[in-house]
Amino acid sequence: MWKTTHWSQILEAQQQNQYAIENLCKDYWEPVYKFACKYYKNDAEDITQEFFAKFLENKWITKVSKTKGKFRTFLIITLIRFIRDKYQGKQVRFEKDMVNLKESVQIQDFNRYWIENLLSLIARRMHSKYQGNLLNYIIFRMYYYHAHSAFFRPEDIVSIDSLLDMITKQQTNIDRFLYCKICNMPLEDITYIKISEILNSVLENNNLNEISEVDVKETYYLTLIDWKVTNWKAFALELMKQLKPLAKKYKWFDHTEKYIINFLNRVIKNEDLEDSLNVPATITNSNMSTAQKNRTILEYVYSQYIEKYQIRLNRKILELHYGQFFVPYLNEDPSLAIIANQLNVSKYQIEKSLKETAIIYKEIMRDEVSRYVYPPEVSDEIAYLQALL
């Protein structure tokens, strides 16, 4: 699945090797697209496509040199200049922002997107590497890549063939429900990415308790995976505007994630938010418990920050049915003891597995970085990326 060509991939691309060129464009499409999204959201896809088309047409790859810096640096500077030329005269403010390329915030933004993309590439290779040893892969993902959301990532599905085989047997209502989602899919569309998208749509748009033979319960209290938040301080300021009396009551003034969750869970448990927040009467009903009412109200008022309770419940139901095919999500930060308890194995086995996978992970990271960095500079590049992290 993965062909690693190290710095020679750059050299092959410079010789107009079509396979090498396509791989470069495919692997580094994501950071370019994310960068374009930040500054020109509505035109991001067009900018990305045009940039790579121009990149190929003008044979810019021939200008990359191991003596002139890293491919990553070359790509971002080329991208910035491309956008600047494209919008010259239209976006004066953007033009001024781009004056100091090496010190600019834009360079930092791109480097962050680059790291995200690099980690994603490494994760996919780890996924491929450990198809024959799923327990080691699951332990690795739970410890180093634990989910911050109930939604599935492609790498959270550990064996797509086994999962689909179980679904197609249609032995349960959940099997039959999911089978209807995939039965007409062309074979080439059955990928980890596509299946994760289907499962996420199910999480977001259904109540699986209505069709499951087993009635599953889940806490209404907020956990670490119930959030859409990217700016906790902004969320805290919004909470303070509407829940200031309760903030004083519970002596909550800290704007960090941990304290916000703790504060809101005390509110969910002890308060009646119908008295504090102005919401339509149809949002709740008399059959709901206090905790369910309060959680529902918080989801309604702060929908841009809090995920629906139903999403986590649906994920729990799917894990109940297909747990052996998914990397389990955790409601708390992982520890050796928590993972050992979740997987019903010893802490010693967890430690041994993590040592083994850490070695492989480092090798793959070095391998991936070697694809765009001249070999003697690989260690420096990894150190630089780790410092940014």
PETA-V288781 format. One record per residue. N is the residue number from 1. OMEGA is omega as a letter, one per 40 degrees, with the letter a starting at -180 (999 if undefined). D_LAST is the distance of its C-alpha to the last C-alpha in Angstrom with 1 decimal. Layout:
n=N omega=OMEGA d_last=D_LAST
n=N omega=OMEGA d_last=D_LAST
This chain:
n=1 omega=a d_last=27.9
n=2 omega=i d_last=25.2
n=3 omega=a d_last=26.5
n=4 omega=a d_last=24.2
n=5 omega=i d_last=25.6
n=6 omega=a d_last=23.0
n=7 omega=a d_last=23.6
n=8 omega=i d_last=27.1
n=9 omega=i d_last=26.0
n=10 omega=a d_last=25.6
n=11 omega=i d_last=29.0
n=12 omega=i d_last=30.6
n=13 omega=i d_last=29.4
n=14 omega=i d_last=30.9
n=15 omega=i d_last=34.1
n=16 omega=i d_last=34.1
n=17 omega=a d_last=33.4
n=18 omega=a d_last=33.2
n=19 omega=a d_last=31.2
n=20 omega=i d_last=28.5
n=21 omega=i d_last=28.4
n=22 omega=i d_last=28.2
n=23 omega=i d_last=25.4
n=24 omega=a d_last=23.3
n=25 omega=a d_last=24.1
n=26 omega=a d_last=23.5
n=27 omega=a d_last=20.1
n=28 omega=i d_last=18.7
n=29 omega=a d_last=20.7
n=30 omega=i d_last=18.0
n=31 omega=i d_last=15.6
n=32 omega=a d_last=18.8
n=33 omega=a d_last=20.3
n=34 omega=i d_last=17.5
n=35 omega=i d_last=17.6
n=36 omega=i d_last=21.3
n=37 omega=a d_last=21.2
n=38 omega=a d_last=19.6
n=39 omega=i d_last=22.4
n=40 omega=a d_last=25.2
n=41 omega=a d_last=24.9
n=42 omega=a d_last=28.5
n=43 omega=a d_last=28.5
n=44 omega=a d_last=25.1
n=45 omega=i d_last=26.7
n=46 omega=i d_last=29.4
n=47 omega=a d_last=27.2
n=48 omega=i d_last=25.1
n=49 omega=a d_last=28.3
n=50 omega=a d_last=30.0
n=51 omega=a d_last=27.2
n=52 omega=i d_last=27.2
n=53 omega=i d_last=31.0
n=54 omega=i d_last=31.2
n=55 omega=a d_last=28.7
n=56 omega=a d_last=31.2
n=57 omega=a d_last=34.4
n=58 omega=i d_last=33.7
n=59 omega=a d_last=32.3
n=60 omega=a d_last=29.4
n=61 omega=a d_last=27.9
n=62 omega=a d_last=30.6
n=63 omega=i d_last=29.1
n=64 omega=i d_last=25.9
n=65 omega=a d_last=26.4
n=66 omega=a d_last=24.7
n=67 omega=a d_last=26.0
n=68 omega=i d_last=24.6
n=69 omega=a d_last=20.9
n=70 omega=i d_last=18.5
n=71 omega=i d_last=19.4
n=72 omega=i d_last=16.2
n=73 omega=i d_last=17.3
n=74 omega=a d_last=20.9
n=75 omega=a d_last=20.2
n=76 omega=i d_last=18.6
n=77 omega=i d_last=21.3
n=78 omega=i d_last=23.9
n=79 omega=a d_last=22.8
n=80 omega=a d_last=22.8
n=81 omega=i d_last=26.3
n=82 omega=i d_last=27.5
n=83 omega=a d_last=26.7
n=84 omega=i d_last=28.2
n=85 omega=a d_last=31.3
n=86 omega=a d_last=31.6
n=87 omega=a d_last=31.6
n=88 omega=a d_last=33.3
n=89 omega=a d_last=35.8
n=90 omega=a d_last=34.5
n=91 omega=a d_last=31.2
n=92 omega=a d_last=31.9
n=93 omega=i d_last=29.1
n=94 omega=i d_last=26.5
n=95 omega=a d_last=28.3
n=96 omega=a d_last=27.9
n=97 omega=a d_last=24.2
n=98 omega=a d_last=23.8
n=99 omega=a d_last=25.8
n=100 omega=a d_last=23.1
n=101 omega=a d_last=21.0
n=102 omega=a d_last=18.7
n=103 omega=a d_last=17.9
n=104 omega=i d_last=18.0
n=105 omega=a d_last=15.8
n=106 omega=i d_last=16.5
n=107 omega=i d_last=14.8
n=108 omega=i d_last=11.5
n=109 omega=a d_last=12.3
n=110 omega=i d_last=13.1
n=111 omega=i d_last=10.1
n=112 omega=i d_last=8.1
n=113 omega=i d_last=11.2
n=114 omega=i d_last=11.2
n=115 omega=i d_last=8.1
n=116 omega=a d_last=9.7
n=117 omega=i d_last=12.9
n=118 omega=i d_last=12.0
n=119 omega=i d_last=10.9
n=120 omega=i d_last=14.1
n=121 omega=i d_last=16.1
n=122 omega=a d_last=15.2
n=123 omega=i d_last=16.1
n=124 omega=i d_last=19.3
n=125 omega=i d_last=20.2
n=126 omega=i d_last=19.7
n=127 omega=i d_last=22.0
n=128 omega=a d_last=24.5
n=129 omega=a d_last=24.4
n=130 omega=i d_last=25.3
n=131 omega=i d_last=28.0
n=132 omega=a d_last=30.4
n=133 omega=a d_last=28.7
n=134 omega=a d_last=27.5
n=135 omega=i d_last=27.2
n=136 omega=i d_last=24.6
n=137 omega=a d_last=22.6
n=138 omega=i d_last=23.1
n=139 omega=i d_last=22.0
n=140 omega=a d_last=18.8
n=141 omega=a d_last=18.0
n=142 omega=a d_last=19.0
n=143 omega=a d_last=16.9
n=144 omega=a d_last=13.6
n=145 omega=a d_last=13.9
n=146 omega=a d_last=16.3
n=147 omega=i d_last=17.4
n=148 omega=a d_last=16.9
n=149 omega=i d_last=20.1
n=150 omega=i d_last=23.5
n=151 omega=a d_last=23.4
n=152 omega=i d_last=23.2
n=153 omega=a d_last=20.6
n=154 omega=a d_last=22.4
n=155 omega=i d_last=20.9
n=156 omega=i d_last=22.2
n=157 omega=a d_last=25.7
n=158 omega=i d_last=26.4
n=159 omega=a d_last=29.8
n=160 omega=a d_last=31.0
n=161 omega=a d_last=34.5
n=162 omega=i d_last=35.2
n=163 omega=a d_last=34.1
n=164 omega=i d_last=36.3
n=165 omega=i d_last=39.1
n=166 omega=i d_last=39.2
n=167 omega=a d_last=39.1
n=168 omega=i d_last=42.0
n=169 omega=i d_last=44.2
n=170 omega=a d_last=44.4
n=171 omega=a d_last=45.3
n=172 omega=i d_last=43.9
n=173 omega=i d_last=43.7
n=174 omega=i d_last=39.9
n=175 omega=a d_last=40.5
n=176 omega=i d_last=43.1
n=177 omega=a d_last=41.0
n=178 omega=i d_last=38.1
n=179 omega=i d_last=40.5
n=180 omega=a d_last=41.9
n=181 omega=a d_last=38.4
n=182 omega=a d_last=38.1
n=183 omega=a d_last=41.7
n=184 omega=a d_last=42.2
n=185 omega=i d_last=38.9
n=186 omega=a d_last=39.4
n=187 omega=a d_last=38.2
n=188 omega=i d_last=35.7
n=189 omega=a d_last=34.0
n=190 omega=a d_last=33.3
n=191 omega=i d_last=29.7
n=192 omega=a d_last=26.8
n=193 omega=a d_last=25.5
n=194 omega=i d_last=29.0
n=195 omega=i d_last=29.7
n=196 omega=i d_last=26.5
n=197 omega=i d_last=27.6
n=198 omega=i d_last=31.1
n=199 omega=i d_last=30.0
n=200 omega=i d_last=27.8
n=201 omega=i d_last=30.8
n=202 omega=i d_last=32.9
n=203 omega=a d_last=30.6
n=204 omega=a d_last=30.7
n=205 omega=a d_last=34.4
n=206 omega=i d_last=36.4
n=207 omega=a d_last=37.7
n=208 omega=i d_last=37.8
n=209 omega=a d_last=39.8
n=210 omega=a d_last=42.7
n=211 omega=a d_last=43.0
n=212 omega=i d_last=41.7
n=213 omega=a d_last=44.4
n=214 omega=i d_last=42.4
n=215 omega=a d_last=41.8
n=216 omega=i d_last=38.2
n=217 omega=i d_last=37.1
n=218 omega=a d_last=33.7
n=219 omega=i d_last=33.0
n=220 omega=a d_last=32.9
n=221 omega=a d_last=30.6
n=222 omega=i d_last=27.1
n=223 omega=a d_last=24.3
n=224 omega=a d_last=20.5
n=225 omega=a d_last=21.1
n=226 omega=a d_last=23.5
n=227 omega=i d_last=21.4
n=228 omega=a d_last=20.7
n=229 omega=i d_last=19.2
n=230 omega=a d_last=16.3
n=231 omega=a d_last=17.7
n=232 omega=i d_last=19.0
n=233 omega=i d_last=20.7
n=234 omega=i d_last=22.7
n=235 omega=i d_last=23.8
n=236 omega=i d_last=24.8
n=237 omega=i d_last=26.9
n=238 omega=i d_last=28.6
n=239 omega=a d_last=29.4
n=240 omega=i d_last=30.8
n=241 omega=a d_last=33.2
n=242 omega=a d_last=34.8
n=243 omega=a d_last=34.5
n=244 omega=i d_last=35.0
n=245 omega=i d_last=38.0
n=246 omega=i d_last=36.2
n=247 omega=i d_last=33.2
n=248 omega=a d_last=35.8
n=249 omega=a d_last=37.5
n=250 omega=i d_last=34.5
n=251 omega=i d_last=33.2
n=252 omega=i d_last=29.9
n=253 omega=a d_last=28.1
n=254 omega=a d_last=24.5
n=255 omega=a d_last=22.2
n=256 omega=a d_last=19.4
n=257 omega=a d_last=19.1
n=258 omega=a d_last=20.9
n=259 omega=i d_last=23.8
n=260 omega=i d_last=24.3
n=261 omega=i d_last=24.7
n=262 omega=i d_last=27.0
n=263 omega=a d_last=29.0
n=264 omega=i d_last=29.5
n=265 omega=i d_last=30.5
n=266 omega=i d_last=33.1
n=267 omega=i d_last=34.3
n=268 omega=a d_last=34.6
n=269 omega=a d_last=36.6
n=270 omega=a d_last=38.9
n=271 omega=i d_last=39.4
n=272 omega=a d_last=41.3
n=273 omega=i d_last=39.1
n=274 omega=i d_last=42.0
n=275 omega=a d_last=43.3
n=276 omega=a d_last=40.2
n=277 omega=a d_last=38.9
n=278 omega=a d_last=41.2
n=279 omega=i d_last=40.8
n=280 omega=a d_last=43.4
n=281 omega=a d_last=45.7
n=282 omega=a d_last=44.9
n=283 omega=a d_last=41.3
n=284 omega=i d_last=42.5
n=285 omega=a d_last=45.7
n=286 omega=a d_last=47.9
n=287 omega=a d_last=46.9
n=288 omega=i d_last=43.3
n=289 omega=i d_last=42.4
n=290 omega=a d_last=41.1
n=291 omega=a d_last=37.5
n=292 omega=i d_last=37.8
n=293 omega=a d_last=39.2
n=294 omega=i d_last=36.6
n=295 omega=i d_last=33.7
n=296 omega=i d_last=35.5
n=297 omega=i d_last=36.0
n=298 omega=i d_last=32.4
n=299 omega=a d_last=31.3
n=300 omega=a d_last=34.0
n=301 omega=a d_last=33.2
n=302 omega=a d_last=29.4
n=303 omega=i d_last=29.1
n=304 omega=a d_last=26.2
n=305 omega=a d_last=24.2
n=306 omega=i d_last=25.7
n=307 omega=i d_last=26.2
n=308 omega=i d_last=29.8
n=309 omega=a d_last=30.8
n=310 omega=a d_last=32.6
n=311 omega=i d_last=29.4
n=312 omega=i d_last=28.4
n=313 omega=i d_last=32.0
n=314 omega=i d_last=32.3
n=315 omega=i d_last=29.3
n=316 omega=i d_last=31.0
n=317 omega=i d_last=34.2
n=318 omega=i d_last=32.7
n=319 omega=i d_last=31.1
n=320 omega=a d_last=34.5
n=321 omega=a d_last=36.1
n=322 omega=a d_last=33.6
n=323 omega=a d_last=31.3
n=324 omega=a d_last=31.6
n=325 omega=a d_last=30.1
n=326 omega=i d_last=27.0
n=327 omega=a d_last=23.8
n=328 omega=i d_last=24.8
n=329 omega=i d_last=22.8
n=330 omega=i d_last=22.5
n=331 omega=a d_last=23.3
n=332 omega=i d_last=21.3
n=333 omega=a d_last=18.2
n=334 omega=i d_last=19.0
n=335 omega=i d_last=20.6
n=336 omega=a d_last=22.8
n=337 omega=a d_last=25.9
n=338 omega=a d_last=25.0
n=339 omega=i d_last=24.2
n=340 omega=i d_last=27.3
n=341 omega=a d_last=29.4
n=342 omega=a d_last=28.3
n=343 omega=i d_last=29.0
n=344 omega=i d_last=32.0
n=345 omega=a d_last=31.0
n=346 omega=i d_last=30.7
n=347 omega=i d_last=27.7
n=348 omega=i d_last=28.7
n=349 omega=i d_last=28.4
n=350 omega=a d_last=24.9
n=351 omega=a d_last=23.8
n=352 omega=a d_last=25.6
n=353 omega=a d_last=24.1
n=354 omega=i d_last=20.4
n=355 omega=a d_last=21.2
n=356 omega=a d_last=22.7
n=357 omega=i d_last=20.1
n=358 omega=i d_last=17.3
n=359 omega=i d_last=19.3
n=360 omega=a d_last=19.8
n=361 omega=i d_last=16.2
n=362 omega=i d_last=15.4
n=363 omega=a d_last=18.5
n=364 omega=i d_last=17.6
n=365 omega=i d_last=14.1
n=366 omega=i d_last=16.1
n=367 omega=a d_last=18.7
n=368 omega=i d_last=16.8
n=369 omega=i d_last=15.2
n=370 omega=a d_last=18.8
n=371 omega=a d_last=20.1
n=372 omega=a d_last=19.0
n=373 omega=i d_last=18.6
n=374 omega=a d_last=21.7
n=375 omega=a d_last=21.8
n=376 omega=a d_last=21.9
n=377 omega=a d_last=18.6
n=378 omega=a d_last=16.6
n=379 omega=i d_last=15.4
n=380 omega=i d_last=14.3
n=381 omega=i d_last=12.4
n=382 omega=i d_last=10.5
n=383 omega=i d_last=9.9
n=384 omega=i d_last=8.8
n=385 omega=i d_last=6.3
n=386 omega=i d_last=5.0
n=387 omega=i d_last=5.4
n=388 omega=i d_last=3.8
n=389 omega=999 d_last=0.0
